[in-house]
Protein backbone atom coordinates (compact mmCIF):
# COMPACT_ATOMS: atom_id res chain seq x y z
CA UNK A 1 0.00 0.00 0.00
CA UNK A 2 1.61 3.19 -1.18
CA UNK A 3 -1.24 5.74 -1.09
CA UNK A 4 -2.17 7.77 1.97
CA UNK A 5 -4.49 5.64 4.05
CA UNK A 6 -7.85 6.46 5.58
CA UNK A 7 -8.02 5.79 9.30
CA UNK A 8 -11.21 5.45 11.31
CA UNK A 9 -12.60 3.35 14.11
CA UNK A 10 -16.25 2.33 13.89
CA UNK A 11 -17.00 5.00 11.30
CA UNK A 12 -16.69 4.01 7.65
CA UNK A 13 -18.54 2.66 4.61
CA UNK A 14 -17.90 -0.69 2.94
CA UNK A 15 -19.37 -1.45 -0.47
CA UNK A 16 -19.53 -4.91 -2.01
CA UNK A 17 -19.76 -5.16 -5.81
CA UNK A 18 -21.04 -8.59 -6.82
CA UNK A 19 -22.98 -10.41 -9.54
CA UNK A 20 -26.64 -11.27 -8.95
CA UNK A 21 -27.11 -14.99 -8.36
CA UNK A 22 -23.56 -15.55 -7.10
CA UNK A 23 -24.65 -16.31 -3.53
CA UNK A 24 -23.01 -13.16 -2.18
CA UNK A 25 -26.10 -11.76 -0.45
CA UNK A 26 -25.96 -14.05 2.59
CA UNK A 27 -22.20 -13.56 2.98
CA UNK A 28 -22.52 -9.78 2.84
CA UNK A 29 -25.34 -9.85 5.37
CA UNK A 30 -23.18 -12.06 7.59
CA UNK A 31 -20.49 -9.37 7.48
CA UNK A 32 -22.92 -6.62 8.48
CA UNK A 33 -24.47 -8.61 11.32
CA UNK A 34 -21.09 -9.54 12.75
CA UNK A 35 -20.25 -5.87 13.28
CA UNK A 36 -23.69 -5.28 14.77
CA UNK A 37 -23.08 -8.15 17.20
CA UNK A 38 -19.94 -6.34 18.32
CA UNK A 39 -22.14 -3.49 19.54
CA UNK A 40 -21.53 -1.13 16.61
CA UNK A 41 -24.56 0.19 14.69
CA UNK A 42 -24.66 -0.67 10.98
CA UNK A 43 -26.96 0.38 8.20
CA UNK A 44 -26.87 -1.98 5.21
CA UNK A 45 -28.52 -1.40 1.85
CA UNK A 46 -28.94 -3.94 -0.89
CA UNK A 47 -28.94 -2.53 -4.43
CA UNK A 48 -29.97 -5.27 -6.80
CA UNK A 49 -31.17 -5.63 -10.41
CA UNK A 50 -34.64 -6.61 -11.57
CA UNK A 51 -33.52 -9.95 -12.98
CA UNK A 52 -32.73 -13.31 -11.46
CA UNK A 53 -29.08 -13.77 -12.36
CA UNK A 54 -26.15 -12.21 -14.13
CA UNK A 55 -26.46 -8.46 -13.64
CA UNK A 56 -24.48 -6.34 -11.17
CA UNK A 57 -25.59 -6.09 -7.56
CA UNK A 58 -24.20 -4.05 -4.70
CA UNK A 59 -24.40 -4.22 -0.92
CA UNK A 60 -23.40 -1.15 1.05
CA UNK A 61 -22.72 -1.27 4.78
CA UNK A 62 -22.37 1.90 6.80
CA UNK A 63 -20.57 1.36 10.09
CA UNK A 64 -21.26 4.24 12.49
CA UNK A 65 -20.87 4.11 16.25
CA UNK A 66 -22.54 7.54 16.49
CA UNK A 67 -25.70 5.85 15.21
CA UNK A 68 -26.34 7.63 11.92
CA UNK A 69 -28.36 5.19 9.82
CA UNK A 70 -28.87 7.08 6.57
CA UNK A 71 -26.59 6.66 3.59
CA UNK A 72 -23.55 8.85 4.11
CA UNK A 73 -22.33 8.98 0.52
CA UNK A 74 -18.89 7.85 -0.63
CA UNK A 75 -17.08 4.55 -0.03
CA UNK A 76 -14.03 3.87 2.17
CA UNK A 77 -13.53 0.17 1.42
CA UNK A 78 -14.59 -1.35 -1.90
CA UNK A 79 -14.85 -5.13 -2.11
CA UNK A 80 -14.74 -5.49 -5.88
CA UNK A 81 -15.98 -8.89 -7.06
CA UNK A 82 -17.48 -7.82 -10.40
CA UNK A 83 -15.09 -6.84 -13.23
CA UNK A 84 -18.03 -5.47 -15.27
CA UNK A 85 -18.57 -2.55 -12.89
CA UNK A 86 -14.92 -2.02 -11.92
CA UNK A 87 -14.45 1.41 -13.47
CA UNK A 88 -17.69 2.96 -12.22
CA UNK A 89 -17.37 1.49 -8.74
CA UNK A 90 -13.81 2.76 -8.36
CA UNK A 91 -15.04 6.34 -8.87
CA UNK A 92 -16.96 6.17 -5.58
CA UNK A 93 -13.93 5.12 -3.55
CA UNK A 94 -12.55 7.96 -1.45
CA UNK A 95 -8.88 8.99 -1.83
CA UNK A 96 -6.89 6.99 0.68
CA UNK A 97 -9.55 4.28 0.65
CA UNK A 98 -9.02 0.56 0.18
CA UNK A 99 -9.70 -1.64 -2.85
CA UNK A 100 -10.09 -5.33 -2.01
CA UNK A 101 -10.10 -7.45 -5.16
CA UNK A 102 -9.40 -10.90 -6.58
CA UNK A 103 -5.87 -10.89 -7.96
CA UNK A 104 -5.84 -14.47 -9.18
CA UNK A 105 -5.06 -13.00 -12.60
CA UNK A 106 -2.77 -9.99 -13.04
CA UNK A 107 -4.47 -6.73 -13.97
CA UNK A 108 -2.87 -3.80 -15.84
CA UNK A 109 -1.94 -0.73 -13.82
CA UNK A 110 -4.42 1.30 -15.89
CA UNK A 111 -7.26 -0.43 -14.00
CA UNK A 112 -6.18 1.10 -10.69
CA UNK A 113 -6.02 4.51 -9.05
CA UNK A 114 -2.81 5.84 -7.59
CA UNK A 115 -4.60 7.39 -4.60
CA UNK A 116 -6.17 4.20 -3.23
CA UNK A 117 -4.66 1.27 -1.35
CA UNK A 118 -4.72 -2.15 -3.03
CA UNK A 119 -5.53 -5.35 -1.17
CA UNK A 120 -5.27 -8.29 -3.54
CA UNK A 121 -6.31 -11.82 -2.63
CA UNK A 122 -6.29 -14.79 -5.05
CA UNK A 123 -9.82 -15.88 -4.19
CA UNK A 124 -10.46 -17.81 -7.40
CA UNK A 125 -7.11 -19.58 -7.16
CA UNK A 126 -7.67 -20.58 -3.52
CA UNK A 127 -11.17 -21.89 -4.23
CA UNK A 128 -10.03 -23.79 -7.33
CA UNK A 129 -7.44 -25.75 -5.42
CA UNK A 130 -9.65 -26.27 -2.36
CA UNK A 131 -13.03 -27.21 -3.89
CA UNK A 132 -13.82 -29.48 -6.83
CA UNK A 133 -17.51 -28.59 -7.18
CA UNK A 134 -18.01 -25.43 -9.36
CA UNK A 135 -20.91 -24.18 -7.25
CA UNK A 136 -18.92 -24.56 -4.04
CA UNK A 137 -16.07 -22.62 -5.59
CA UNK A 138 -18.42 -19.72 -6.21
CA UNK A 139 -20.30 -19.82 -2.92
CA UNK A 140 -17.30 -20.26 -0.64
CA UNK A 141 -15.40 -17.49 -2.39
CA UNK A 142 -17.86 -15.16 -0.64
CA UNK A 143 -17.18 -16.67 2.78
CA UNK A 144 -13.44 -16.48 2.11
CA UNK A 145 -13.57 -12.72 1.65
CA UNK A 146 -15.67 -12.34 4.80
CA UNK A 147 -12.91 -14.15 6.71
CA UNK A 148 -10.27 -11.95 5.11
CA UNK A 149 -12.19 -8.77 5.95
CA UNK A 150 -12.48 -9.92 9.56
CA UNK A 151 -8.68 -10.03 9.72
CA UNK A 152 -8.22 -6.69 7.97
CA UNK A 153 -10.85 -4.82 9.98
CA UNK A 154 -10.47 -6.49 13.37
CA UNK A 155 -13.87 -8.19 13.42
CA UNK A 156 -14.08 -10.93 16.05
CA UNK A 157 -14.02 -14.25 14.19
CA UNK A 158 -15.91 -15.97 17.01
CA UNK A 159 -18.86 -13.63 16.40
CA UNK A 160 -19.03 -14.66 12.74
CA UNK A 161 -18.72 -18.33 13.67
CA UNK A 162 -21.68 -17.96 16.03
CA UNK A 163 -23.78 -16.32 13.30
CA UNK A 164 -22.94 -19.15 10.89
CA UNK A 165 -23.91 -21.61 13.60
CA UNK A 166 -27.29 -19.94 14.01
CA UNK A 167 -27.87 -20.00 10.25
CA UNK A 168 -26.98 -23.67 9.78
CA UNK A 169 -27.84 -25.08 13.22
CA UNK A 170 -29.68 -28.06 11.70
CA UNK A 171 -27.26 -28.58 8.81
CA UNK A 172 -23.98 -29.78 10.29
CA UNK A 173 -22.29 -30.40 6.94
CA UNK A 174 -22.95 -26.85 5.70
CA UNK A 175 -22.01 -25.42 9.08
CA UNK A 176 -18.57 -27.01 9.13
CA UNK A 177 -17.91 -26.19 5.46
CA UNK A 178 -18.71 -22.51 5.96
CA UNK A 179 -16.58 -22.26 9.10
CA UNK A 180 -13.70 -23.92 7.25
CA UNK A 181 -13.96 -21.37 4.39
CA UNK A 182 -14.16 -18.52 6.92
CA UNK A 183 -10.93 -19.62 8.60
CA UNK A 184 -9.24 -20.20 5.27
CA UNK A 185 -9.85 -16.58 4.25
CA UNK A 186 -8.92 -15.24 7.68
CA UNK A 187 -5.64 -17.16 7.85
CA UNK A 188 -4.62 -16.13 4.33
CA UNK A 189 -5.21 -12.44 5.11
CA UNK A 190 -3.30 -12.68 8.39
CA UNK A 191 -0.32 -14.21 6.60
CA UNK A 192 -0.28 -11.75 3.69
CA UNK A 193 -1.75 -8.40 4.85
CA UNK A 194 -1.58 -6.21 7.91
CA UNK A 195 -4.77 -4.74 9.41
CA UNK A 196 -5.87 -1.62 7.53
CA UNK A 197 -6.67 1.85 8.87
CA UNK A 198 -10.38 1.12 9.12
CA UNK A 199 -11.04 -0.83 12.29
CA UNK A 200 -13.97 -2.28 14.23
CA UNK A 201 -13.79 -2.11 17.99
CA UNK A 202 -16.32 -3.52 20.41
CA UNK A 203 -18.78 -0.90 21.61
CA UNK A 204 -22.09 -0.62 23.42
CA UNK A 205 -23.94 1.60 20.97
CA UNK A 206 -26.75 -0.72 19.84
CA UNK A 207 -28.71 -0.95 23.08
CA UNK A 208 -32.02 -2.77 22.88
CA UNK A 209 -32.66 -1.90 19.24
CA UNK A 210 -33.59 -4.63 16.81
CA UNK A 211 -32.53 -5.37 13.22
CA UNK A 212 -35.47 -5.98 10.90
CA UNK A 213 -36.87 -5.26 7.43
CA UNK A 214 -39.76 -2.84 7.05
CA UNK A 215 -41.90 -5.31 5.09
CA UNK A 216 -41.64 -7.87 7.89
CA UNK A 217 -42.58 -5.24 10.46
CA UNK A 218 -45.51 -4.07 8.33
CA UNK A 219 -46.84 -7.62 8.09
CA UNK A 220 -46.57 -8.10 11.84
CA UNK A 221 -48.41 -4.80 12.36
CA UNK A 222 -51.24 -6.09 10.18
CA UNK A 223 -51.49 -9.23 12.33
CA UNK A 224 -51.56 -7.27 15.60
CA UNK A 225 -53.93 -4.73 14.04
CA UNK A 226 -56.54 -7.42 13.45
CA UNK A 227 -56.25 -8.01 9.70
CA UNK A 228 -57.78 -11.34 8.77
CA UNK A 229 -57.85 -10.99 4.96
CA UNK A 230 -54.98 -10.29 2.59
CA UNK A 231 -55.43 -10.34 -1.18
CA UNK A 232 -52.39 -9.48 -3.26
CA UNK A 233 -50.58 -9.87 -6.53
CA UNK A 234 -46.78 -10.26 -6.54
CA UNK A 235 -44.87 -7.07 -7.29
CA UNK A 236 -41.44 -5.85 -6.21
CA UNK A 237 -40.80 -4.46 -3.63
CA UNK A 238 -43.98 -5.35 -1.73
CA UNK A 239 -44.32 -9.12 -2.15
CA UNK A 240 -42.58 -9.97 1.11
CA UNK A 241 -45.30 -8.12 3.05
CA UNK A 242 -47.89 -10.72 2.06
CA UNK A 243 -45.39 -13.56 2.39
CA UNK A 244 -44.45 -12.47 5.90
CA UNK A 245 -48.12 -11.98 6.83
CA UNK A 246 -48.78 -15.60 5.88
CA UNK A 247 -45.82 -16.79 7.93
CA UNK A 248 -46.96 -14.86 11.00
CA UNK A 249 -50.58 -15.98 10.58
CA UNK A 250 -49.50 -19.62 10.49
CA UNK A 251 -47.97 -19.06 13.92
CA UNK A 252 -50.51 -16.70 15.47
CA UNK A 253 -53.82 -17.09 13.64
CA UNK A 254 -54.55 -20.83 13.86
CA UNK A 255 -57.17 -21.94 16.37
CA UNK A 256 -55.28 -24.07 18.92
CA UNK A 257 -58.24 -26.41 19.44
CA UNK A 258 -59.76 -26.87 15.99
CA UNK A 259 -56.52 -26.18 14.06
CA UNK A 260 -58.57 -24.09 11.66
CA UNK A 261 -57.08 -20.97 10.12
CA UNK A 262 -58.45 -17.66 11.28
CA UNK A 263 -57.26 -15.84 8.21
CA UNK A 264 -57.62 -15.82 4.44
CA UNK A 265 -54.75 -15.01 2.09
CA UNK A 266 -55.41 -14.97 -1.65
CA UNK A 267 -52.85 -14.46 -4.39
CA UNK A 268 -55.16 -12.92 -6.96
CA UNK A 269 -54.83 -12.97 -10.75
CA UNK A 270 -53.96 -9.27 -10.80
CA UNK A 271 -54.00 -6.10 -8.71
CA UNK A 272 -57.55 -5.23 -9.77
CA UNK A 273 -58.86 -8.51 -8.39
CA UNK A 274 -56.84 -8.18 -5.21
CA UNK A 275 -58.24 -4.77 -4.27
CA UNK A 276 -61.74 -5.94 -5.24
CA UNK A 277 -61.48 -8.85 -2.82
CA UNK A 278 -60.28 -6.53 -0.06
CA UNK A 279 -63.13 -4.09 -0.65
CA UNK A 280 -65.59 -6.97 -0.51
CA UNK A 281 -64.06 -8.25 2.70
CA UNK A 282 -64.16 -4.76 4.21
CA UNK A 283 -67.84 -4.41 3.35
CA UNK A 284 -68.48 -7.74 5.11
CA UNK A 285 -66.82 -6.47 8.28
CA UNK A 286 -63.39 -8.11 7.98
CA UNK A 287 -60.20 -6.15 8.32
CA UNK A 288 -58.52 -6.48 4.95
CA UNK A 289 -55.40 -5.17 3.26
CA UNK A 290 -53.45 -5.48 0.07
CA UNK A 291 -49.74 -4.92 -0.49
CA UNK A 292 -48.54 -3.43 -3.76
CA UNK A 293 -46.40 -0.75 -5.38
CA UNK A 294 -47.02 2.18 -7.75
CA UNK A 295 -48.06 0.17 -10.84
CA UNK A 296 -50.52 -1.79 -8.69
CA UNK A 297 -52.04 1.37 -7.24
CA UNK A 298 -52.56 2.64 -10.80
CA UNK A 299 -54.58 -0.47 -11.65
CA UNK A 300 -56.55 -0.28 -8.41
CA UNK A 301 -57.80 3.26 -8.93
CA UNK A 302 -61.42 2.49 -9.81
CA UNK A 303 -61.91 0.18 -6.84
CA UNK A 304 -60.22 2.73 -4.58
CA UNK A 305 -62.73 5.31 -5.77
CA UNK A 306 -65.58 2.88 -5.10
CA UNK A 307 -64.36 2.26 -1.54
CA UNK A 308 -64.00 6.01 -0.98
CA UNK A 309 -67.49 6.90 -2.22
CA UNK A 310 -69.30 3.81 -0.90
CA UNK A 311 -67.35 4.29 2.36
CA UNK A 312 -65.83 0.86 2.80
CA UNK A 313 -62.74 0.28 4.96
CA UNK A 314 -59.64 -1.04 3.20
CA UNK A 315 -55.92 -0.70 3.88
CA UNK A 316 -53.37 -0.42 1.07
CA UNK A 317 -49.67 -0.96 1.75
CA UNK A 318 -47.77 0.90 -0.99
CA UNK A 319 -44.07 -0.02 -0.96
CA UNK A 320 -42.94 2.63 -3.42
CA UNK A 321 -40.42 2.25 -6.23
CA UNK A 322 -39.33 4.35 -9.19
CA UNK A 323 -41.79 4.95 -12.03
CA UNK A 324 -43.76 5.59 -14.18
CA UNK A 325 -44.62 2.44 -16.19
CA UNK A 326 -42.53 -0.50 -15.00
CA UNK A 327 -40.02 2.10 -13.89
CA UNK A 328 -37.24 0.88 -11.61
CA UNK A 329 -38.68 -2.18 -9.85
CA UNK A 330 -35.66 -2.65 -7.59
CA UNK A 331 -34.83 0.97 -6.86
CA UNK A 332 -36.33 3.23 -4.23
CA UNK A 333 -38.28 6.47 -4.56
CA UNK A 334 -41.04 8.40 -2.82
CA UNK A 335 -42.88 8.71 -6.10
CA UNK A 336 -46.50 7.73 -5.37
CA UNK A 337 -47.53 10.51 -3.00
CA UNK A 338 -49.77 12.45 -5.37
CA UNK A 339 -51.10 9.33 -7.04
CA UNK A 340 -52.18 7.84 -3.71
CA UNK A 341 -53.47 11.07 -2.15
CA UNK A 342 -55.94 11.67 -4.99
CA UNK A 343 -56.32 8.13 -6.36
CA UNK A 344 -59.31 7.47 -8.64
CA UNK A 345 -61.34 9.78 -10.83
CA UNK A 346 -63.47 12.64 -9.56
CA UNK A 347 -62.89 14.44 -6.28
CA UNK A 348 -61.09 12.14 -3.87
CA UNK A 349 -58.71 12.59 -0.96
CA UNK A 350 -57.19 9.65 0.84
CA UNK A 351 -55.52 9.20 4.21
CA UNK A 352 -51.83 8.32 3.97
CA UNK A 353 -49.51 7.27 6.79
CA UNK A 354 -45.79 7.91 6.28
CA UNK A 355 -43.56 5.68 8.45
CA UNK A 356 -39.83 6.38 8.73
CA UNK A 357 -38.55 2.94 9.78
CA UNK A 358 -39.68 -0.62 10.57
CA UNK A 359 -40.89 0.34 14.04
CA UNK A 360 -43.30 2.86 12.57
CA UNK A 361 -44.20 0.38 9.80
CA UNK A 362 -45.44 -1.92 12.55
CA UNK A 363 -47.27 0.85 14.40
CA UNK A 364 -48.75 2.51 11.33
CA UNK A 365 -49.95 -0.74 9.74
CA UNK A 366 -52.05 -1.42 12.85
CA UNK A 367 -53.14 2.22 13.02
CA UNK A 368 -54.17 2.17 9.35
CA UNK A 369 -56.54 -0.73 9.98
CA UNK A 370 -58.10 1.20 12.88
CA UNK A 371 -58.40 4.38 10.80
CA UNK A 372 -59.91 2.55 7.85
CA UNK A 373 -62.68 1.22 10.12
CA UNK A 374 -63.10 4.46 12.05
CA UNK A 375 -63.27 6.61 8.92
CA UNK A 376 -64.87 3.97 6.65
CA UNK A 377 -62.44 4.73 3.85
CA UNK A 378 -59.26 3.53 2.12
CA UNK A 379 -56.08 4.23 4.07
CA UNK A 380 -52.60 4.04 2.54
CA UNK A 381 -49.40 3.10 4.36
CA UNK A 382 -46.65 4.65 2.22
CA UNK A 383 -43.33 2.90 2.68
CA UNK A 384 -40.71 2.34 -0.01
CA UNK A 385 -38.04 -0.14 -1.08
CA UNK A 386 -35.39 1.42 1.15
CA UNK A 387 -37.49 0.82 4.27
CA UNK A 388 -39.26 -2.31 3.07
CA UNK A 389 -36.46 -4.50 1.75
CA UNK A 390 -33.47 -3.40 3.83
CA UNK A 391 -32.72 -4.37 7.39
CA UNK A 392 -32.79 -1.36 9.65
CA UNK A 393 -31.71 -0.87 13.23
CA UNK A 394 -34.76 0.46 15.07
CA UNK A 395 -36.57 0.61 18.38
CA UNK A 396 -38.25 -2.63 19.50
CA UNK A 397 -41.83 -3.05 18.36
CA UNK A 398 -44.21 -2.77 21.28
CA UNK A 399 -47.90 -3.56 21.65
CA UNK A 400 -50.30 -2.48 24.35
CA UNK A 401 -52.15 -5.66 25.34
CA UNK A 402 -55.05 -3.57 26.64
CA UNK A 403 -55.55 -1.95 23.22
CA UNK A 404 -58.81 -2.85 21.53
CA UNK A 405 -59.63 -2.63 17.83
CA UNK A 406 -61.37 0.61 16.88
CA UNK A 407 -64.26 -0.50 14.69
CA UNK A 408 -65.78 2.95 14.49
CA UNK A 409 -69.49 3.66 14.15
CA UNK A 410 -71.21 0.30 13.81
CA UNK A 411 -74.89 0.10 14.69
CA UNK A 412 -76.01 -3.04 16.52
CA UNK A 413 -79.20 -5.06 16.05
CA UNK A 414 -80.50 -3.73 19.36
CA UNK A 415 -79.97 -0.14 18.26
CA UNK A 416 -81.73 -0.82 14.96
CA UNK A 417 -84.58 -2.57 16.76
CA UNK A 418 -85.02 0.36 19.13
CA UNK A 419 -86.19 2.51 16.26
CA UNK A 420 -83.06 4.64 16.15
CA UNK A 421 -82.87 6.55 12.89
CA UNK A 422 -80.44 4.85 10.53
CA UNK A 423 -79.21 6.48 7.35
CA UNK A 424 -76.21 4.78 5.80
CA UNK A 425 -74.82 8.12 4.60
CA UNK A 426 -76.31 10.36 7.25
CA UNK A 427 -73.99 12.61 9.26
CA UNK A 428 -75.53 12.61 12.72
CA UNK A 429 -72.86 14.37 14.76
CA UNK A 430 -70.99 16.67 12.37
CA UNK A 431 -67.77 14.70 11.94
CA UNK A 432 -68.70 13.51 8.46
CA UNK A 433 -68.69 9.83 9.45
CA UNK A 434 -72.01 7.97 9.13
CA UNK A 435 -73.04 4.80 10.93
CA UNK A 436 -72.84 1.45 9.19
CA UNK A 437 -74.02 -2.08 9.94
CA UNK A 438 -72.40 -5.40 9.30
CA UNK A 439 -74.25 -7.69 6.89
CA UNK A 440 -76.55 -10.01 8.80
CA UNK A 441 -76.90 -7.72 11.81
CA UNK A 442 -80.68 -7.52 11.50
CA UNK A 443 -83.09 -9.45 9.24
CA UNK A 444 -84.93 -6.38 7.94
CA UNK A 445 -83.05 -3.27 9.00
CA UNK A 446 -79.59 -2.02 8.15
CA UNK A 447 -77.64 -1.47 4.96
CA UNK A 448 -76.95 -4.62 2.99
CA UNK A 449 -76.71 -2.80 -0.31
CA UNK A 450 -73.95 -0.24 -0.69
CA UNK A 451 -74.11 2.32 -3.44
CA UNK A 452 -71.15 3.48 -5.46
CA UNK A 453 -73.49 5.79 -7.34
CA UNK A 454 -74.91 9.05 -6.06
CA UNK A 455 -77.62 8.76 -3.41
CA UNK A 456 -79.34 10.56 -0.60
CA UNK A 457 -78.35 10.17 3.09
CA UNK A 458 -80.52 7.03 3.32
CA UNK A 459 -78.71 5.29 0.45
CA UNK A 460 -81.66 5.79 -1.92
CA UNK A 461 -80.54 6.39 -5.49
CA UNK A 462 -80.69 10.07 -6.35
CA UNK A 463 -79.34 12.24 -9.13
CA UNK A 464 -80.43 15.44 -7.42
CA UNK A 465 -77.66 17.99 -7.22
CA UNK A 466 -78.19 18.80 -3.53
CA UNK A 467 -77.91 15.12 -2.59
CA UNK A 468 -74.62 14.78 -4.42
CA UNK A 469 -73.27 18.00 -2.92
CA UNK A 470 -74.31 16.82 0.55
CA UNK A 471 -72.34 13.60 0.12
CA UNK A 472 -69.11 15.05 -1.22
CA UNK A 473 -69.14 17.91 1.30
CA UNK A 474 -69.67 15.39 4.08
CA UNK A 475 -66.68 13.42 2.81
CA UNK A 476 -64.62 16.60 3.17
CA UNK A 477 -65.81 16.94 6.78
CA UNK A 478 -64.68 13.35 7.32
CA UNK A 479 -61.28 14.26 5.88
CA UNK A 480 -61.08 17.15 8.34
CA UNK A 481 -61.89 14.71 11.14
CA UNK A 482 -59.03 12.52 9.94
CA UNK A 483 -56.61 15.38 10.69
CA UNK A 484 -57.30 14.86 14.38
CA UNK A 485 -56.80 11.10 14.24
CA UNK A 486 -53.67 10.52 12.15
CA UNK A 487 -50.14 10.47 13.65
CA UNK A 488 -49.03 14.01 14.44
CA UNK A 489 -45.94 15.56 12.83
CA UNK A 490 -42.75 15.76 14.87
CA UNK A 491 -41.39 19.29 15.27
CA UNK A 492 -37.82 19.93 16.41
CA UNK A 493 -36.61 23.48 16.97
CA UNK A 494 -33.03 24.49 16.31
CA UNK A 495 -30.90 25.60 19.28
CA UNK A 496 -31.26 29.20 18.17
CA UNK A 497 -33.78 31.18 16.13
CA UNK A 498 -33.63 30.66 12.38
CA UNK A 499 -35.68 31.89 9.42
CA UNK A 500 -35.25 28.50 7.75
CA UNK A 501 -37.16 25.29 8.25
CA UNK A 502 -37.19 21.90 6.60
CA UNK A 503 -40.04 19.43 6.03
CA UNK A 504 -39.42 15.79 5.20
CA UNK A 505 -40.94 12.34 5.71
CA UNK A 506 -40.44 8.59 5.53
CA UNK A 507 -37.17 6.99 4.49
CA UNK A 508 -35.55 10.42 4.07
CA UNK A 509 -35.48 10.71 7.87
CA UNK A 510 -32.18 9.05 8.86
CA UNK A 511 -30.14 11.00 6.29
CA UNK A 512 -32.07 14.17 7.14
CA UNK A 513 -31.30 13.86 10.86
CA UNK A 514 -27.58 13.63 10.13
CA UNK A 515 -27.69 16.47 7.61
CA UNK A 516 -29.38 18.82 10.10
CA UNK A 517 -26.70 17.96 12.66
CA UNK A 518 -23.96 18.73 10.13
CA UNK A 519 -25.54 22.05 9.15
CA UNK A 520 -25.92 22.97 12.80
CA UNK A 521 -22.19 22.34 13.28
CA UNK A 522 -21.60 24.87 10.47
CA UNK A 523 -23.81 27.43 12.25
CA UNK A 524 -26.61 26.94 9.72
CA UNK A 525 -29.45 25.89 11.99
CA UNK A 526 -32.76 24.56 10.69
CA UNK A 527 -36.06 23.97 12.43
CA UNK A 528 -37.38 20.58 11.29
CA UNK A 529 -40.81 19.06 10.81
CA UNK A 530 -41.25 15.39 9.96
CA UNK A 531 -44.73 14.86 8.60
CA UNK A 532 -46.14 11.43 9.37
CA UNK A 533 -49.53 11.54 7.72
CA UNK A 534 -51.86 13.13 5.21
CA UNK A 535 -54.18 15.01 5.70
CA UNK A 536 -51.76 17.46 7.25
CA UNK A 537 -52.80 18.91 10.61
CA UNK A 538 -52.98 22.72 10.78
CA UNK A 539 -49.66 22.72 12.66
CA UNK A 540 -47.93 21.95 9.36
CA UNK A 541 -49.27 25.15 7.82
CA UNK A 542 -48.26 27.08 10.93
CA UNK A 543 -44.73 25.71 10.67
CA UNK A 544 -44.42 26.96 7.09
CA UNK A 545 -45.77 30.40 7.92
CA UNK A 546 -43.37 30.76 10.85
CA UNK A 547 -40.35 30.64 8.52
CA UNK A 548 -39.16 32.75 5.65
CA UNK A 549 -38.20 29.70 3.64
CA UNK A 550 -38.87 26.02 4.15
CA UNK A 551 -36.87 23.32 2.38
CA UNK A 552 -38.97 20.33 1.37
CA UNK A 553 -36.74 17.27 1.08
CA UNK A 554 -38.07 14.26 -0.79
CA UNK A 555 -37.12 11.50 -3.20
CA UNK A 556 -38.98 12.14 -6.44
CA UNK A 557 -38.61 14.39 -9.48
CA UNK A 558 -41.78 16.45 -9.25
CA UNK A 559 -41.65 17.63 -5.62
CA UNK A 560 -44.85 15.77 -4.74
CA UNK A 561 -44.88 16.57 -1.02
CA UNK A 562 -44.25 20.23 -1.84
CA UNK A 563 -47.17 20.13 -4.30
CA UNK A 564 -49.45 18.64 -1.66
CA UNK A 565 -48.51 21.36 0.82
CA UNK A 566 -49.17 24.12 -1.71
CA UNK A 567 -52.44 22.57 -2.85
CA UNK A 568 -53.85 21.81 0.59
CA UNK A 569 -52.84 25.07 2.31
CA UNK A 570 -52.80 27.51 -0.63
CA UNK A 571 -49.22 28.47 0.20
CA UNK A 572 -46.92 30.74 -1.74
CA UNK A 573 -44.72 28.35 -3.78
CA UNK A 574 -41.79 30.77 -3.61
CA UNK A 575 -41.30 30.03 0.07
CA UNK A 576 -41.16 26.24 -0.30
CA UNK A 577 -37.75 25.28 -1.68
CA UNK A 578 -37.53 21.82 -3.24
CA UNK A 579 -34.61 19.53 -2.41
CA UNK A 580 -35.05 16.52 -4.70
CA UNK A 581 -33.19 13.23 -5.08
CA UNK A 582 -34.50 10.60 -7.51
CA UNK A 583 -31.77 8.44 -9.07
CA UNK A 584 -33.15 5.32 -7.38
CA UNK A 585 -30.54 5.14 -4.63
CA UNK A 586 -31.44 6.23 -1.08
CA UNK A 587 -30.78 9.89 -0.40
CA UNK A 588 -27.56 10.71 1.46
CA UNK A 589 -26.76 13.18 4.21
CA UNK A 590 -24.02 14.65 2.03
CA UNK A 591 -26.48 15.29 -0.81
CA UNK A 592 -28.90 17.06 1.53
CA UNK A 593 -26.18 19.24 3.06
CA UNK A 594 -24.67 20.18 -0.30
CA UNK A 595 -28.05 20.96 -1.88
CA UNK A 596 -29.33 23.03 1.03
CA UNK A 597 -26.06 25.00 1.11
CA UNK A 598 -26.46 25.73 -2.60
CA UNK A 599 -30.08 26.78 -2.12
CA UNK A 600 -29.24 29.00 0.85
CA UNK A 601 -26.86 31.24 -1.07
CA UNK A 602 -29.36 33.02 -3.37
CA UNK A 603 -32.19 33.18 -0.83
CA UNK A 604 -33.01 36.65 0.44
CA UNK A 605 -34.77 36.78 3.79
CA UNK A 606 -37.87 38.97 3.49
CA UNK A 607 -40.38 40.18 6.07
CA UNK A 608 -43.15 37.73 6.89
CA UNK A 609 -45.80 40.28 5.91
CA UNK A 610 -47.27 39.88 2.47
CA UNK A 611 -46.97 36.13 2.35
CA UNK A 612 -49.82 33.90 1.24
CA UNK A 613 -52.41 33.40 3.93
Secondary structure as UniProt FT lines:
FT   STRAND          8..9
FT   STRAND          11..19
FT   TURN            20..21
FT   HELIX           24..37
FT   TURN            38..39
FT   STRAND          42..47
FT   STRAND          56..64
FT   TURN            65..66
FT   STRAND          75..80
FT   HELIX           83..85
FT   HELIX           86..92
FT   STRAND          93..102
FT   HELIX           109..111
FT   TURN            114..115
FT   STRAND          117..121
FT   HELIX           123..130
FT   HELIX           134..153
FT   HELIX           157..167
FT   TURN            168..170
FT   HELIX           172..192
FT   STRAND          198..199
FT   TURN            207..208
FT   STRAND          210..213
FT   HELIX           214..224
FT   TURN            225..226
FT   STRAND          229..232
FT   TURN            236..238
FT   HELIX           239..252
FT   TURN            256..258
FT   STRAND          264..267
FT   HELIX           271..283
FT   TURN            284..285
FT   STRAND          288..292
FT   HELIX           294..310
FT   STRAND          314..320
FT   TURN            325..326
FT   TURN            329..330
FT   HELIX           337..341
FT   STRAND          351..353
FT   HELIX           358..375
FT   STRAND          378..384
FT   HELIX           385..388
FT   STRAND          391..394
FT   TURN            401..402
FT   HELIX           413..417
FT   TURN            418..419
FT   TURN            424..425
FT   TURN            439..440
FT   TURN            457..458
FT   HELIX           465..483
FT   TURN            484..485
FT   STRAND          490..492
FT   STRAND          500..504
FT   HELIX           506..508
FT   HELIX           509..521
FT   TURN            522..523
FT   STRAND          527..530
FT   STRAND          533..534
FT   HELIX           538..545
FT   STRAND          549..554
FT   HELIX           560..569
FT   HELIX           573..575
FT   STRAND          576..580
FT   HELIX           589..602
FT   TURN            609..610
//
